[in-house]
Amino acid sequence: MKYTDIRGVNASRMIMGCMRIADKPLEQTENLIVEAVRAGVNVFDLADVYAKGDCERVFGVALKDLGLAREEYVVQTKCGIRYADFGKYYDFSREHILTSVENSLKRLNTEYIDVLLLHRPDTLIEPEEVAAAFAKLRAAGKVRAFGVSNASAMQIQALEKCGVDIAVNQMQFSLGHTLLVDAGVNVNTMKDEAVTRAGDALEYCRLKNITLQAWSPLQFGFFGGVFIGNENFPALNAELDRLAEKYNATPAAIACAWILRHPAKMQVVTGTTSPERMRDMCVATEIELTREEWYSLYTATGKGVF
Ligand SMILES: NC(=O)c1ccc[n+]([C@@H]2O[C@H](COP(=O)([O-])OP(=O)(O)OC[C@H]3O[C@@H](n4cnc5c(N)ncnc54)[C@H](OP(=O)(O)O)[C@@H]3O)[C@@H](O)[C@H]2O)c1
């Protein structure tokens, strides 16, 4: 396993995402955590809304059962998405942030959250209110570091202007969803890929030492499914298989190694609930794809350089 520094915390480059654990048997989730920890994973990603709080609850129970020392792992969770009769909406108000954290702490059965992320941008945000909520949570020792998710460069700057230190930006990024790099590769061309959809997040985060975390590393579209072994992605799978053989790893590990190879030093937020797949994917941090291999995989997605 390789690690990266997040504001003084030694954080594993592979993160165990906990969005899909709620409906799995507790024993499977505990085995998953054991396998992840054995592979060197020390960061766990959650959100207040995952299975309406059940993922945090299950994780809290599993951690207690396993008896892991609290200071040995990093708990990251998110707030800001709410549900109403009409559907979802976003809420970055001071009151909602504070209430959400209290509820997460109870469900997670912990005294503090290591990293709290604002889940998806609330256009009604008052950055000063967020800053006040974060300052209160930090002073109370309830949250140690803050970040955002799915946020553009300008949205991060609005928070920074109010004195908020943003340590993390979690964005969708994979061989099935390459928007984070597309605009930069195609800048000032007439190609559709030149359109900035990821809000210059890659460039800004690199400039400001904000750790990018890639969510859904194996999915295409918005939860469109897994591209590994998917007949709709023949060129990509041929290249993943070729490199999997070369590096004696699984195609999924190569897909993660592609994310890790980027010099932005991103973390990968895996979503598997299978202990074996978790173990096999963690091998990715030991694989250093060449520049040529990185671009060959990118080209095999149908994007690439002209
Ligand atoms: N910030 C955000 O807005 C946001 C949004 C979505 C997710 N996330 C975070 O990102 C994490 C990962 O998301 P995700 O679950 O969509 O990621 P993913 O790792 O791309 O997908 C995992 C899913 O793919 C399946 N899968 C099929 N073949 C696989 C293979 N060969 N290897 C591994 N998995 C395979 C897994 O099934 P098995 O369980 O059977 O292996 C699981 O259902 C979440 O847990 C959450 O923490 C964040």
The ligand as a MOL file (V3000), in Angstrom:
LIG
                    3D

  0  0  0     0  0            999 V3000
M  V30 BEGIN CTAB
M  V30 COUNTS 48 52 0 0 0
M  V30 BEGIN ATOM
M  V30 1 N -18.9400 11.6590 -3.6050 0
M  V30 2 C -19.9020 11.1230 -4.3330 0
M  V30 3 O -20.7620 11.8240 -4.8790 0
M  V30 4 C -19.9290 9.6320 -4.4820 0
M  V30 5 C -20.8540 9.0280 -5.3620 0
M  V30 6 C -20.8340 7.6380 -5.4760 0
M  V30 7 C -19.9360 6.8780 -4.7460 0
M  V30 8 N -19.0790 7.4820 -3.8760 0 CHG=1
M  V30 9 C -18.1060 6.6890 -3.0720 0
M  V30 10 O -17.3730 5.8780 -3.9740 0
M  V30 11 C -17.4150 4.5280 -3.5510 0
M  V30 12 C -17.2920 3.6340 -4.7410 0
M  V30 13 O -18.4280 3.7830 -5.6190 0
M  V30 14 P -18.9630 2.5440 -6.4520 0
M  V30 15 O -19.4320 1.4970 -5.5270 0
M  V30 16 O -19.8880 3.0530 -7.4790 0 CHG=-1
M  V30 17 O -17.5650 2.0790 -7.1020 0
M  V30 18 P -17.0760 0.9230 -8.0530 0
M  V30 19 O -15.9170 0.3010 -7.3520 0
M  V30 20 O -16.8300 1.5310 -9.3810 0
M  V30 21 O -18.2570 -0.1360 -8.1900 0
M  V30 22 C -18.4630 -1.1330 -7.2450 0
M  V30 23 C -19.5260 -2.0500 -7.7340 0
M  V30 24 O -19.0200 -2.7380 -8.8870 0
M  V30 25 C -19.2040 -4.1410 -8.7100 0
M  V30 26 N -18.1940 -4.9020 -9.4570 0
M  V30 27 C -18.4660 -5.6760 -10.5400 0
M  V30 28 N -17.3640 -6.2170 -11.0300 0
M  V30 29 C -16.3540 -5.8180 -10.2490 0
M  V30 30 C -14.9610 -6.0730 -10.2590 0
M  V30 31 N -14.3740 -6.8410 -11.1730 0
M  V30 32 N -14.2110 -5.5220 -9.3020 0
M  V30 33 C -14.7830 -4.7360 -8.3680 0
M  V30 34 N -16.1180 -4.4450 -8.3010 0
M  V30 35 C -16.8950 -4.9850 -9.2510 0
M  V30 36 C -19.1360 -4.3280 -7.2150 0
M  V30 37 O -19.7650 -5.5590 -6.8910 0
M  V30 38 P -19.2080 -6.4530 -5.6730 0
M  V30 39 O -19.5630 -5.7200 -4.4460 0
M  V30 40 O -19.9430 -7.7300 -5.8220 0
M  V30 41 O -17.7340 -6.6040 -5.8610 0
M  V30 42 C -19.9160 -3.1100 -6.7310 0
M  V30 43 O -21.3090 -3.3350 -6.8390 0
M  V30 44 C -18.7240 4.4170 -2.7620 0
M  V30 45 O -18.7000 3.3370 -1.8290 0
M  V30 46 C -18.7540 5.7430 -2.0590 0
M  V30 47 O -17.9540 5.6740 -0.8990 0
M  V30 48 C -19.0530 8.8400 -3.7580 0
M  V30 END ATOM
M  V30 BEGIN BOND
M  V30 1 1 1 2
M  V30 2 2 2 3
M  V30 3 1 2 4
M  V30 4 1 4 5
M  V30 5 2 4 48
M  V30 6 2 5 6
M  V30 7 1 6 7
M  V30 8 2 7 8
M  V30 9 1 8 9
M  V30 10 1 8 48
M  V30 11 1 9 10
M  V30 12 1 9 46
M  V30 13 1 10 11
M  V30 14 1 11 12
M  V30 15 1 11 44
M  V30 16 1 12 13
M  V30 17 1 13 14
M  V30 18 2 14 15
M  V30 19 1 14 16
M  V30 20 1 14 17
M  V30 21 1 17 18
M  V30 22 2 18 19
M  V30 23 1 18 20
M  V30 24 1 18 21
M  V30 25 1 21 22
M  V30 26 1 22 23
M  V30 27 1 23 24
M  V30 28 1 23 42
M  V30 29 1 24 25
M  V30 30 1 25 26
M  V30 31 1 25 36
M  V30 32 1 26 27
M  V30 33 1 26 35
M  V30 34 2 27 28
M  V30 35 1 28 29
M  V30 36 1 29 30
M  V30 37 2 29 35
M  V30 38 1 30 31
M  V30 39 2 30 32
M  V30 40 1 32 33
M  V30 41 2 33 34
M  V30 42 1 34 35
M  V30 43 1 36 37
M  V30 44 1 36 42
M  V30 45 1 37 38
M  V30 46 2 38 39
M  V30 47 1 38 40
M  V30 48 1 38 41
M  V30 49 1 42 43
M  V30 50 1 44 45
M  V30 51 1 44 46
M  V30 52 1 46 47
M  V30 END BOND
M  V30 END CTAB
M  END
